[in-house]
């Protein structure tokens, strides 16, 4: 079972959809589409996204350094 951590690669904004996609075994694009469609429904979707952004830790490991 994958842990809920925001990956360092594959992020668009905060990595929340990418983290949820890894956890549920689907693609990040699918999770992003589900999120966008859910925004058509009434509810606090953006607040939930921000809360998950704060609660999910960053993935462990180091980021490759940029080649100058």
N, CA, C and O atoms as a GROMACS GRO file, in nm:
protein
  272
    1UNK      N    1   0.086  -0.118   0.000
    1UNK     CA    2   0.000   0.000   0.000
    1UNK      C    3   0.090   0.123   0.000
    1UNK      O    4   0.184   0.132   0.079
    2UNK      N    5   0.061   0.217  -0.088
    2UNK     CA    6   0.141   0.339  -0.099
    2UNK      C    7   0.106   0.434   0.016
    2UNK      O    8  -0.008   0.440   0.062
    3UNK      N    9   0.206   0.506   0.058
    3UNK     CA   10   0.184   0.604   0.164
    3UNK      C   11   0.133   0.735   0.106
    3UNK      O   12   0.154   0.764  -0.012
    4UNK      N   13   0.066   0.811   0.186
    4UNK     CA   14   0.013   0.939   0.140
    4UNK      C   15   0.119   1.046   0.162
    4UNK      O   16   0.124   1.110   0.267
    5UNK      N   17   0.201   1.065   0.062
    5UNK     CA   18   0.302   1.170   0.062
    5UNK      C   19   0.303   1.235  -0.076
    5UNK      O   20   0.289   1.166  -0.178
    6UNK      N   21   0.320   1.365  -0.079
    6UNK     CA   22   0.321   1.436  -0.206
    6UNK      C   23   0.452   1.407  -0.278
    6UNK      O   24   0.560   1.436  -0.226
    7UNK      N   25   0.444   1.350  -0.398
    7UNK     CA   26   0.566   1.314  -0.471
    7UNK      C   27   0.641   1.438  -0.518
    7UNK      O   28   0.583   1.545  -0.537
    8UNK      N   29   0.771   1.423  -0.536
    8UNK     CA   30   0.853   1.534  -0.584
    8UNK      C   31   0.841   1.550  -0.735
    8UNK      O   32   0.866   1.659  -0.788
    9UNK      N   33   0.804   1.444  -0.805
    9UNK     CA   34   0.788   1.453  -0.950
    9UNK      C   35   0.641   1.429  -0.984
    9UNK      O   36   0.571   1.358  -0.912
   10UNK      N   37   0.595   1.486  -1.092
   10UNK     CA   38   0.457   1.468  -1.136
   10UNK      C   39   0.359   1.565  -1.072
   10UNK      O   40   0.238   1.546  -1.084
   11UNK      N   41   0.409   1.666  -1.005
   11UNK     CA   42   0.321   1.765  -0.943
   11UNK      C   43   0.273   1.866  -1.046
   11UNK      O   44   0.342   1.894  -1.144
   12UNK      N   45   0.154   1.919  -1.022
   12UNK     CA   46   0.110   2.033  -1.100
   12UNK      C   47   0.104   2.155  -1.009
   12UNK      O   48   0.164   2.258  -1.041
   13UNK      N   49   0.034   2.146  -0.900
   13UNK     CA   50   0.027   2.258  -0.806
   13UNK      C   51   0.092   2.215  -0.675
   13UNK      O   52   0.204   2.257  -0.643
   14UNK      N   53   0.023   2.132  -0.599
   14UNK     CA   54   0.076   2.092  -0.469
   14UNK      C   55   0.111   1.945  -0.459
   14UNK      O   56   0.175   1.904  -0.363
   15UNK      N   57   0.071   1.867  -0.556
   15UNK     CA   58   0.099   1.725  -0.553
   15UNK      C   59  -0.006   1.641  -0.483
   15UNK      O   60   0.013   1.521  -0.463
   16UNK      N   61  -0.117   1.702  -0.447
   16UNK     CA   62  -0.222   1.630  -0.376
   16UNK      C   63  -0.286   1.524  -0.466
   16UNK      O   64  -0.303   1.410  -0.425
   17UNK      N   65  -0.321   1.560  -0.588
   17UNK     CA   66  -0.383   1.465  -0.680
   17UNK      C   67  -0.286   1.353  -0.716
   17UNK      O   68  -0.326   1.237  -0.730
   18UNK      N   69  -0.158   1.386  -0.731
   18UNK     CA   70  -0.057   1.283  -0.760
   18UNK      C   71  -0.043   1.186  -0.643
   18UNK      O   72  -0.028   1.066  -0.664
   19UNK      N   73  -0.048   1.238  -0.521
   19UNK     CA   74  -0.039   1.152  -0.403
   19UNK      C   75  -0.160   1.060  -0.392
   19UNK      O   76  -0.147   0.941  -0.364
   20UNK      N   77  -0.279   1.116  -0.415
   20UNK     CA   78  -0.400   1.035  -0.410
   20UNK      C   79  -0.401   0.931  -0.522
   20UNK      O   80  -0.448   0.819  -0.503
   21UNK      N   81  -0.350   0.968  -0.639
   21UNK     CA   82  -0.345   0.874  -0.750
   21UNK      C   83  -0.253   0.756  -0.718
   21UNK      O   84  -0.287   0.642  -0.746
   22UNK      N   85  -0.138   0.784  -0.658
   22UNK     CA   86  -0.048   0.674  -0.618
   22UNK      C   87  -0.114   0.584  -0.515
   22UNK      O   88  -0.101   0.462  -0.520
   23UNK      N   89  -0.184   0.645  -0.421
   23UNK     CA   90  -0.249   0.569  -0.312
   23UNK      C   91  -0.356   0.477  -0.367
   23UNK      O   92  -0.368   0.363  -0.322
   24UNK      N   93  -0.436   0.524  -0.463
   24UNK     CA   94  -0.547   0.445  -0.515
   24UNK      C   95  -0.514   0.372  -0.644
   24UNK      O   96  -0.601   0.308  -0.702
   25UNK      N   97  -0.389   0.381  -0.690
   25UNK     CA   98  -0.345   0.302  -0.806
   25UNK      C   99  -0.402   0.348  -0.938
   25UNK      O  100  -0.434   0.266  -1.024
   26UNK      N  101  -0.416   0.477  -0.955
   26UNK     CA  102  -0.467   0.533  -1.080
   26UNK      C  103  -0.369   0.639  -1.129
   26UNK      O  104  -0.269   0.666  -1.063
   27UNK      N  105  -0.397   0.698  -1.243
   27UNK     CA  106  -0.307   0.801  -1.294
   27UNK      C  107  -0.340   0.936  -1.231
   27UNK      O  108  -0.453   0.960  -1.187
   28UNK      N  109  -0.242   1.022  -1.228
   28UNK     CA  110  -0.263   1.157  -1.173
   28UNK      C  111  -0.362   1.235  -1.258
   28UNK      O  112  -0.440   1.314  -1.206
   29UNK      N  113  -0.359   1.212  -1.388
   29UNK     CA  114  -0.454   1.280  -1.476
   29UNK      C  115  -0.597   1.243  -1.443
   29UNK      O  116  -0.685   1.330  -1.440
   30UNK      N  117  -0.622   1.117  -1.417
   30UNK     CA  118  -0.756   1.072  -1.379
   30UNK      C  119  -0.800   1.139  -1.250
   30UNK      O  120  -0.915   1.184  -1.239
   31UNK      N  121  -0.711   1.146  -1.153
   31UNK     CA  122  -0.745   1.209  -1.025
   31UNK      C  123  -0.771   1.358  -1.042
   31UNK      O  124  -0.860   1.414  -0.977
   32UNK      N  125  -0.695   1.423  -1.130
   32UNK     CA  126  -0.718   1.565  -1.155
   32UNK      C  127  -0.853   1.589  -1.222
   32UNK      O  128  -0.922   1.685  -1.189
   33UNK      N  129  -0.890   1.502  -1.315
   33UNK     CA  130  -1.021   1.514  -1.382
   33UNK      C  131  -1.133   1.494  -1.280
   33UNK      O  132  -1.232   1.566  -1.282
   34UNK      N  133  -1.118   1.396  -1.193
   34UNK     CA  134  -1.219   1.372  -1.088
   34UNK      C  135  -1.232   1.496  -1.001
   34UNK      O  136  -1.344   1.537  -0.966
   35UNK      N  137  -1.118   1.556  -0.964
   35UNK     CA  138  -1.123   1.677  -0.882
   35UNK      C  139  -1.194   1.791  -0.955
   35UNK      O  140  -1.279   1.860  -0.897
   36UNK      N  141  -1.160   1.812  -1.082
   36UNK     CA  142  -1.223   1.921  -1.158
   36UNK      C  143  -1.373   1.900  -1.175
   36UNK      O  144  -1.450   1.995  -1.167
   37UNK      N  145  -1.414   1.776  -1.200
   37UNK     CA  146  -1.557   1.747  -1.212
   37UNK      C  147  -1.627   1.768  -1.079
   37UNK      O  148  -1.741   1.814  -1.074
   38UNK      N  149  -1.559   1.733  -0.969
   38UNK     CA  150  -1.620   1.752  -0.837
   38UNK      C  151  -1.640   1.900  -0.805
   38UNK      O  152  -1.724   1.934  -0.722
   39UNK      N  153  -1.564   1.986  -0.869
   39UNK     CA  154  -1.580   2.130  -0.846
   39UNK      C  155  -1.712   2.182  -0.902
   39UNK      O  156  -1.755   2.292  -0.867
   40UNK      N  157  -1.776   2.105  -0.989
   40UNK     CA  158  -1.907   2.143  -1.039
   40UNK      C  159  -2.016   2.121  -0.936
   40UNK      O  160  -2.125   2.177  -0.947
   41UNK      N  161  -1.988   2.039  -0.836
   41UNK     CA  162  -2.082   2.012  -0.729
   41UNK      C  163  -2.062   2.112  -0.616
   41UNK      O  164  -1.951   2.162  -0.597
   42UNK      N  165  -2.167   2.142  -0.542
   42UNK     CA  166  -2.148   2.233  -0.429
   42UNK      C  167  -2.067   2.165  -0.319
   42UNK      O  168  -2.082   2.045  -0.293
   43UNK      N  169  -1.982   2.241  -0.256
   43UNK     CA  170  -1.902   2.187  -0.147
   43UNK      C  171  -1.766   2.255  -0.138
   43UNK      O  172  -1.730   2.336  -0.223
   44UNK      N  173  -1.692   2.221  -0.035
   44UNK     CA  174  -1.563   2.288  -0.009
   44UNK      C  175  -1.444   2.216  -0.073
   44UNK      O  176  -1.347   2.187  -0.003
   45UNK      N  177  -1.449   2.188  -0.201
   45UNK     CA  178  -1.341   2.112  -0.266
   45UNK      C  179  -1.208   2.184  -0.257
   45UNK      O  180  -1.106   2.121  -0.229
   46UNK      N  181  -1.205   2.314  -0.281
   46UNK     CA  182  -1.078   2.386  -0.278
   46UNK      C  183  -1.022   2.392  -0.137
   46UNK      O  184  -0.900   2.384  -0.119
   47UNK      N  185  -1.108   2.406  -0.038
   47UNK     CA  186  -1.061   2.406   0.100
   47UNK      C  187  -1.004   2.269   0.137
   47UNK      O  188  -0.904   2.260   0.208
   48UNK      N  189  -1.068   2.164   0.090
   48UNK     CA  190  -1.018   2.029   0.115
   48UNK      C  191  -0.882   2.009   0.048
   48UNK      O  192  -0.792   1.949   0.108
   49UNK      N  193  -0.865   2.059  -0.074
   49UNK     CA  194  -0.737   2.048  -0.144
   49UNK      C  195  -0.628   2.119  -0.065
   49UNK      O  196  -0.519   2.065  -0.048
   50UNK      N  197  -0.656   2.239  -0.018
   50UNK     CA  198  -0.557   2.315   0.058
   50UNK      C  199  -0.524   2.243   0.189
   50UNK      O  200  -0.408   2.238   0.229
   51UNK      N  201  -0.626   2.189   0.256
   51UNK     CA  202  -0.602   2.116   0.380
   51UNK      C  203  -0.515   1.992   0.356
   51UNK      O  204  -0.425   1.964   0.435
   52UNK      N  205  -0.541   1.920   0.247
   52UNK     CA  206  -0.459   1.802   0.217
   52UNK      C  207  -0.319   1.843   0.178
   52UNK      O  208  -0.223   1.771   0.208
   53UNK      N  209  -0.303   1.955   0.112
   53UNK     CA  210  -0.172   2.007   0.074
   53UNK      C  211  -0.088   2.032   0.200
   53UNK      O  212   0.031   2.003   0.204
   54UNK      N  213  -0.154   2.085   0.303
   54UNK     CA  214  -0.085   2.113   0.429
   54UNK      C  215  -0.058   1.984   0.507
   54UNK      O  216   0.048   1.968   0.566
   55UNK      N  217  -0.153   1.891   0.506
   55UNK     CA  218  -0.142   1.770   0.588
   55UNK      C  219  -0.051   1.663   0.529
   55UNK      O  220   0.018   1.594   0.603
   56UNK      N  221  -0.049   1.648   0.397
   56UNK     CA  222   0.035   1.547   0.334
   56UNK      C  223   0.181   1.592   0.337
   56UNK      O  224   0.212   1.702   0.291
   57UNK      N  225   0.270   1.510   0.389
   57UNK     CA  226   0.412   1.549   0.389
   57UNK      C  227   0.472   1.534   0.250
   57UNK      O  228   0.417   1.465   0.164
   58UNK      N  229   0.586   1.600   0.229
   58UNK     CA  230   0.661   1.581   0.106
   58UNK      C  231   0.722   1.442   0.105
   58UNK      O  232   0.752   1.386   0.210
   59UNK      N  233   0.738   1.388  -0.013
   59UNK     CA  234   0.802   1.258  -0.028
   59UNK      C  235   0.947   1.268   0.019
   59UNK      O  236   1.014   1.368  -0.005
   60UNK      N  237   0.994   1.164   0.086
   60UNK     CA  238   1.132   1.162   0.132
   60UNK      C  239   1.226   1.151   0.014
   60UNK      O  240   1.187   1.104  -0.093
   61UNK      N  241   1.347   1.192   0.032
   61UNK     CA  242   1.446   1.184  -0.075
   61UNK      C  243   1.492   1.322  -0.112
   61UNK      O  244   1.440   1.422  -0.063
   62UNK      N  245   1.590   1.327  -0.196
   62UNK     CA  246   1.644   1.455  -0.237
   62UNK      C  247   1.607   1.485  -0.382
   62UNK      O  248   1.589   1.395  -0.464
   63UNK      N  249   1.596   1.611  -0.409
   63UNK     CA  250   1.564   1.656  -0.544
   63UNK      C  251   1.694   1.668  -0.623
   63UNK      O  252   1.792   1.723  -0.572
   64UNK      N  253   1.697   1.619  -0.745
   64UNK     CA  254   1.820   1.630  -0.824
   64UNK      C  255   1.855   1.777  -0.845
   64UNK      O  256   1.768   1.860  -0.870
   65UNK      N  257   1.983   1.807  -0.836
   65UNK     CA  258   2.025   1.946  -0.852
   65UNK      C  259   2.021   1.984  -1.000
   65UNK      O  260   2.042   1.902  -1.089
   66UNK      N  261   1.995   2.111  -1.023
   66UNK     CA  262   1.989   2.160  -1.160
   66UNK      C  263   2.130   2.171  -1.217
   66UNK      O  264   2.222   2.212  -1.148
   67UNK      N  265   2.144   2.133  -1.342
   67UNK     CA  266   2.273   2.143  -1.407
   67UNK      C  267   2.293   2.284  -1.460
   67UNK      O  268   2.213   2.332  -1.540
   68UNK      N  269   2.396   2.350  -1.415
   68UNK     CA  270   2.423   2.488  -1.458
   68UNK      C  271   2.522   2.486  -1.563
   68UNK      O  272   2.559   2.592  -1.614
   0.00000   0.00000   0.00000
